[in-house]
Amino acid sequence: MARDGFFTGLDIGTSSIKVLVAEHVNGEMNVIGVSNAKSAGVKDGIIVDIEAASTAIKNAISQAEEKAGISINLVNVGLPANLLQIEATQGMIPVTSDSKEITDADVENVVKSALTKSMTPDREVITFIPEEFTVDGFQGIRDPRGMMGIRLEMRGLLYTGPRTILHNLRKTVERAGLQVENIIISPLAMIKTVLNEGEREFGATVIDMGAGQTTVATITVASVRSQELQFTNIYQEGGDYVTKDISKVLKTSQKLAEGLKFNYGEAYVPSAGNEVFHVEVIGEVEPVEVTEKYLAEIISARIKHIFEQIKQDLDRRHLLDLPGGIVIIGGGAILPGIEELAQEVFGVNVKLFVPNQIGIRNPAFAHVISLSEYAGNLTDVDIIAQAAVHGDEVLRQQPIQFDRPVQTQVQPQSAPTAQTVVPAYNAEKIDSPVDTQEIPAAGNDHKQESKPSFTDRMKNLIGNMFD
């Protein structure tokens, strides 16, 4: 069941940063604000300059706030699939409550029991997705809360990624004055939004050809089967490579090459016409005539090369046999003839996904839409699982701080030396200074009582000697 409210998606791309504000009401999503700003500090989808990237995010956020008419504080950030690892895991706990009714705490505890996987220091848990709960042997349960049972089991998928990438992402968003609501793995969001129920169930492949209409650096491929993410990969080639090829072959600037790509470009050579246009060539006084067919050959060569790389990986894993075929999204997919070229290379059904929301009917916005929709469709169980993951992260960081061990050392001591050691660590930990004075006072009274008795004994001893 979708949650009502406002959800903001943030797509940090190499060429552009997109922000989309969507309102979820009664299971329907309405886009109320969107922005598309030039990116900075990002290379191949990874943040390399925190300060530059945060400034670019601020600009995109301010544009979206102006259009939506609301103040944006929480964002759902898309994380590229770079070095992503998926691992199946499971947990089991006894239900300890007297009523034996499963609560939110039980769900959180069973998730924590599943997070006890050993992990290298350079990796961090991104998210955990519960797939199925089992109560006393009864399987197939999506939400066990409210049920009665003695033993609660759960299986799910654990997604981990490089700690550096995650840290830089959080730091950049916080530097922009925002708070991260969810870090969403981009392929997961894409397959939920782009594919319909049948395609997700029987299997399909989504190819995201970049995130902007200008230069693009990455192509993300995600395949899903039986509602589960099976394969994901990053190819460090995209729309910017097409622009660079046009610039090199025609000997013109990248700015002009980009204009040629979107004004006259065609991805499928047989569909290109023989229309002639003039191009300003470096070293030539007069503009040079270029045909649409020649430009299409340049564009087609690069995109075909990218598709062939993807095909090799899909063939190796037998993912081209999926009934759902291939769905293409992204800014690089707006070139005419992209579907025909992809169908020729892959040999399967290919379709172009275009969002149906008014004002953003462009494949380039498919990713950022998927982030807002994914965040709004998170169930209560998903949110509890994320809280469990976040809680474990806090616990892992706490032992580094030495405040807690000091507090535990403040204990009543009978020896007078212990009273002098504790204030040396932290004088503020002592709640009552009266207590520190009472113990020595009691000690002095004891000494005063022992001295007279000892003197009397000595007097008696000396007196007996003289007697």
C-alpha positions in Angstrom: 0.0 0.0 0.0 1.5 3.3 -1.1 2.0 6.0 1.5 0.4 9.5 1.1 2.6 12.6 1.1 5.4 14.4 -0.8 8.4 12.4 -2.0 11.4 14.0 -3.7 13.7 12.1 -6.0 17.3 13.2 -6.7 19.1 11.9 -9.7 22.8 12.9 -9.6 24.1 12.3 -13.1 27.3 13.1 -14.9 25.8 15.7 -17.2 22.7 16.8 -15.3 21.1 16.7 -11.9 17.3 16.1 -11.9 14.9 16.8 -9.0 11.3 15.6 -9.1 8.7 16.3 -6.4 5.7 14.0 -6.5 2.6 13.9 -4.3 1.1 10.5 -3.5 -2.6 10.6 -2.8 -4.8 7.4 -2.5 -2.3 5.3 -4.4 -1.8 7.8 -7.3 1.3 9.8 -8.0 1.1 13.4 -9.2 4.2 15.3 -10.3 4.1 18.9 -8.9 7.6 20.1 -9.6 10.6 19.1 -11.6 14.0 20.6 -12.4 17.0 19.8 -14.7 20.2 21.6 -13.8 23.7 21.2 -15.2 25.9 18.8 -13.1 29.3 19.4 -11.7 31.8 17.4 -9.6 30.5 14.1 -11.0 32.4 11.7 -13.2 31.0 8.4 -14.5 28.1 8.7 -12.1 30.4 8.9 -9.1 30.9 12.1 -7.0 34.6 13.3 -7.3 34.2 16.8 -6.0 31.8 17.2 -3.0 31.8 21.0 -3.0 31.0 21.4 -6.7 28.4 18.6 -6.6 26.6 20.1 -3.6 26.4 23.5 -5.3 24.9 22.0 -8.4 22.4 20.1 -6.2 21.4 23.4 -4.5 20.6 25.0 -7.8 18.5 22.0 -8.9 16.7 21.9 -5.6 15.9 25.7 -5.6 14.4 25.3 -9.1 12.2 22.4 -8.0 11.1 24.3 -4.9 10.1 27.3 -7.0 8.0 25.1 -9.4 6.5 22.9 -6.7 5.8 25.8 -4.3 7.1 23.8 -1.3 10.3 23.7 0.7 12.4 20.5 0.2 14.2 19.0 3.1 14.1 15.3 2.6 15.4 13.6 -0.7 15.5 10.1 -2.0 18.8 9.7 -3.7 19.6 7.3 -6.5 22.7 5.2 -6.2 24.4 3.8 -9.3 25.1 0.1 -9.5 28.9 0.5 -9.3 30.4 -2.5 -7.5 27.0 -3.5 -6.2 26.9 -6.9 -4.5 23.7 -8.9 -3.9 23.6 -11.6 -1.2 20.7 -13.8 -0.1 20.5 -14.0 3.7 18.0 -15.2 6.4 17.3 -14.7 10.1 15.4 -16.4 12.9 14.3 -15.3 16.3 11.9 -16.6 19.0 8.9 -14.5 19.8 9.5 -13.4 23.4 6.3 -11.5 24.2 3.8 -13.0 26.7 1.0 -12.7 24.2 3.2 -14.3 21.4 1.8 -11.7 19.0 4.4 -10.5 16.5 5.2 -6.8 16.7 7.3 -4.2 14.9 10.1 -4.9 17.4 10.1 -8.6 16.4 10.3 -7.7 12.7 13.2 -5.4 13.4 15.0 -8.1 15.5 14.7 -10.7 12.9 16.1 -8.3 10.3 19.0 -7.6 12.7 19.6 -11.4 13.0 19.9 -11.6 9.2 22.5 -8.7 9.1 25.2 -10.7 11.0 27.1 -11.4 7.8 30.8 -10.9 7.9 31.8 -7.9 5.7 35.1 -6.3 4.6 35.8 -2.9 6.1 35.5 -1.2 2.7 31.9 -2.2 2.2 28.7 -1.1 3.8 25.1 -2.3 3.8 23.0 -0.1 1.4 19.7 -1.7 1.9 17.9 -4.9 2.9 14.8 -6.1 1.3 12.7 -8.7 3.1 11.2 -11.2 0.6 9.3 -13.7 2.8 8.5 -14.3 6.4 7.8 -17.7 8.0 5.8 -18.0 11.2 6.0 -21.5 12.9 6.7 -23.1 9.6 3.9 -21.3 7.6 5.7 -19.7 4.6 4.8 -17.0 2.1 4.0 -14.3 4.6 4.7 -10.7 3.5 3.8 -8.9 6.8 3.8 -11.0 10.0 2.8 -8.2 12.3 -0.3 -9.1 14.4 0.1 -12.8 13.9 0.7 -15.2 16.7 3.7 -17.5 16.8 6.6 -18.9 18.7 9.3 -18.7 16.0 9.7 -16.0 13.4 11.9 -16.6 10.3 12.7 -14.3 7.4 14.7 -14.5 4.1 15.7 -11.5 2.1 18.3 -9.8 -0.1 21.2 -7.9 1.3 22.7 -5.1 -1.0 26.2 -3.9 -0.2 28.4 -1.3 -1.8 31.7 0.6 -1.4 31.8 2.6 1.8 33.6 5.5 0.0 30.9 6.0 -2.6 28.1 6.0 0.0 30.0 8.4 2.3 30.6 10.9 -0.5 27.0 10.7 -1.5 25.7 11.4 2.0 28.3 14.1 2.6 27.4 15.9 -0.7 23.6 15.8 0.0 24.2 17.1 3.6 26.5 19.8 2.3 23.6 21.0 0.1 21.5 21.5 3.3 19.4 18.4 2.7 18.6 15.2 4.6 18.8 11.8 3.0 15.4 10.0 3.5 16.4 6.9 1.5 19.4 5.8 -0.6 17.7 3.9 -3.4 19.6 1.5 -5.7 18.8 2.8 -9.1 18.2 -0.5 -10.9 15.7 -1.5 -8.2 13.7 1.6 -8.7 13.8 1.4 -12.5 12.5 -2.1 -12.7 9.6 -1.2 -10.4 8.5 1.8 -12.4 9.5 1.0 -16.0 8.3 -2.7 -16.1 4.8 -3.7 -15.7 3.7 -6.6 -13.4 3.9 -9.2 -16.2 7.4 -8.1 -17.3 8.6 -8.2 -13.7 7.2 -11.6 -13.1 8.4 -13.3 -16.3 11.6 -11.4 -16.7 12.8 -8.4 -18.7 15.8 -6.2 -19.1 16.0 -2.4 -18.7 18.8 -0.4 -20.4 19.2 3.1 -19.0 21.2 5.1 -21.6 22.3 7.9 -19.5 20.4 10.4 -17.4 20.5 13.5 -19.5 19.8 14.9 -22.9 23.3 16.2 -23.2 26.4 14.3 -22.3 26.0 11.0 -20.6 28.7 8.8 -19.1 27.1 5.6 -18.0 24.7 3.0 -19.2 23.1 0.8 -16.6 21.6 -2.6 -17.3 19.3 -4.3 -14.9 17.6 -7.6 -15.5 14.8 -8.9 -13.3 13.2 -12.3 -13.0 10.5 -13.4 -10.6 10.4 -9.9 -9.1 14.1 -10.2 -8.1 17.1 -8.3 -9.5 19.3 -10.9 -11.3 22.0 -8.9 -13.0 23.3 -5.4 -13.0 26.3 -3.7 -14.7 27.8 -0.4 -15.6 29.3 0.4 -19.0 31.5 3.4 -19.1 30.3 4.5 -22.4 27.3 6.7 -23.2 25.9 9.7 -25.0 29.1 11.7 -24.5 31.0 9.2 -26.5 28.6 9.7 -29.4 29.2 13.4 -29.2 33.0 13.0 -29.1 32.9 10.7 -32.1 30.9 13.3 -34.1 33.4 16.0 -33.0 36.4 14.0 -34.0 35.2 12.7 -37.4 33.7 16.0 -38.6 36.5 18.0 -36.9 34.1 20.4 -35.2 33.6 21.5 -31.6 31.8 19.3 -29.1 29.2 22.0 -28.6 28.3 22.0 -32.3 28.6 18.2 -32.4 26.0 17.9 -29.7 23.7 20.2 -31.6 24.1 18.1 -34.7 23.3 14.9 -32.7 19.9 16.2 -31.5 18.9 18.2 -34.6 19.9 15.8 -37.4 20.9 12.6 -35.5 19.6 9.2 -36.4 20.6 6.0 -34.7 19.4 3.6 -37.4 21.2 4.2 -40.7 18.5 2.8 -43.1 16.1 5.3 -41.7 18.4 8.3 -42.3 17.7 10.6 -45.3 20.0 12.3 -47.8 19.4 15.8 -46.5 22.5 18.0 -46.5 23.5 20.4 -43.8 26.5 22.6 -43.3 29.0 22.1 -40.5 31.7 24.5 -39.3 35.0 22.5 -39.6 38.2 23.5 -37.8 40.8 24.6 -40.3 38.3 25.3 -43.1 37.1 28.7 -44.1 33.8 27.6 -45.6 31.4 25.2 -43.8 31.5 21.6 -45.1 28.4 19.8 -46.4 27.5 16.7 -44.4 24.6 14.3 -45.2 22.2 12.9 -42.5 23.2 9.4 -43.6 26.9 10.1 -42.9 26.0 11.5 -39.5 23.8 8.5 -38.8 26.8 6.1 -39.6 28.9 7.9 -37.0 26.2 7.7 -34.3 25.2 4.2 -35.2 28.7 2.8 -34.9 29.2 3.9 -31.3 25.7 2.9 -30.1 26.0 -0.4 -31.9 29.3 -1.0 -30.1 27.7 -0.3 -26.7 24.8 -2.6 -27.5 27.1 -5.5 -28.5 29.0 -5.3 -25.2 25.6 -5.5 -23.4 24.5 -8.4 -25.6 27.6 -10.5 -24.7 26.9 -10.2 -21.0 23.2 -11.0 -21.4 24.0 -13.9 -23.7 26.5 -15.3 -21.1 23.8 -15.3 -18.5 20.9 -16.4 -20.8 19.0 -13.2 -20.1 18.0 -12.6 -23.7 15.5 -15.4 -23.4 13.4 -13.5 -21.0 9.8 -13.0 -22.4 9.7 -9.3 -21.5 12.5 -8.5 -23.9 14.3 -5.1 -23.5 13.1 -1.7 -22.4 15.2 1.3 -23.1 15.1 4.6 -21.1 17.4 7.6 -20.5 18.5 10.7 -22.3 20.5 8.8 -24.9 17.3 6.9 -25.9 15.6 10.0 -27.4 17.6 9.6 -30.7 15.3 8.4 -33.5 15.8 4.9 -34.6 17.2 3.7 -31.3 14.5 1.0 -31.0 15.2 -0.4 -34.5 19.0 -0.5 -33.9 18.6 -2.3 -30.6 16.2 -4.8 -32.1 18.7 -5.5 -34.8 21.5 -6.1 -32.4 19.7 -8.0 -29.6 17.2 -9.9 -31.8 14.4 -9.6 -29.2 11.4 -7.3 -28.7 12.6 -3.8 -27.8 10.4 -0.9 -26.6 11.1 2.7 -25.5 9.7 3.7 -22.2 8.2 7.3 -22.1 6.7 8.6 -18.8 3.0 9.5 -19.2 3.1 12.4 -16.7 2.3 15.8 -18.3 5.4 18.0 -18.9 8.0 15.3 -18.5 7.1 12.9 -21.3 10.8 12.2 -22.0 12.8 9.0 -21.4 15.5 11.1 -19.7 13.1 11.6 -16.7 12.3 7.9 -16.2 15.0 7.4 -13.6 14.1 10.3 -11.3 10.4 9.4 -11.5 11.2 5.9 -10.4 13.0 7.2 -7.3 10.0 9.2 -6.1 7.6 6.4 -6.9 9.8 3.8 -5.2 10.0 5.8 -2.0 6.3 6.3 -1.9 5.6 2.6 -2.4 7.8 1.4 0.4 5.8 -0.7 2.8 5.8 -0.5 6.6 7.9 -3.7 6.7 10.4 -2.2 4.3 10.7 0.9 6.5 11.2 -1.2 9.6 13.9 -3.1 7.8 15.7 0.1 6.8 15.5 1.3 10.4 17.1 -2.0 11.5 19.9 -1.5 9.0 20.4 2.1 10.1 20.4 1.1 13.8 23.1 -1.5 13.2 25.2 1.2 11.5 24.9 3.4 14.6 25.9 0.5 16.9 28.9 -0.2 14.8 30.0 3.4 15.1 29.3 3.8 18.9 32.2 1.7 20.3 34.6 4.1 18.7 33.5 6.8 21.1 34.9 6.3 24.6 32.1 8.1 26.5 30.2 4.9 27.2 33.0 2.9 28.9 33.8 5.9 31.2 30.2 6.0 32.3 30.2 2.3 33.1 33.3 2.7 35.2 31.6 5.0 37.7 30.7 2.4 40.4 30.7 2.5 44.2 34.1 1.6 45.5 35.1 0.8 49.0 38.7 1.7 48.7 39.6 5.4 49.2 41.9 5.3 46.1 39.0 4.7 43.7 37.5 8.0 44.8 40.5 9.9 43.4 40.7 8.0 40.1 37.2 8.6 38.8 37.3 12.5 38.9 40.5 12.4 37.0 38.7 10.8 33.9 35.7 13.0 34.0 34.6 15.2 36.9 31.1 15.7 35.4 30.2 12.0 35.7 30.0 12.4 39.6 26.4 13.2 40.3 26.7 14.0 44.1 29.8 15.5 45.7 28.4 14.7 49.1 29.0 11.1 48.5 32.7 11.6 48.0 32.9 13.3 51.4 31.0 10.7 53.3 33.3 7.9 52.7 36.5 9.6 54.0 34.5 10.8 57.0 33.4 7.3 57.8 37.0 6.2 57.5 38.2 8.9 59.9 35.6 7.9 62.5 36.9 4.4 62.3 40.4 5.5 62.9 39.4 7.7 65.8 37.7 4.7 67.4 40.7 2.4 66.9 43.3 4.8 68.3 41.9 5.0 72.0 41.5 1.3 72.2 45.1 0.8 71.1 46.4 3.4 73.7 44.5 1.8 76.5 46.0 -1.6 75.6 49.5 -0.1 75.6 49.0 1.6 79.0 47.8 -1.7 80.5 50.8 -3.5 79.0 53.4 -1.0 80.4 51.6 -1.0 83.8 51.8 -4.8 84.0 55.5 -4.7 83.3 56.2 -2.3 86.2 53.9 -4.3 88.4 
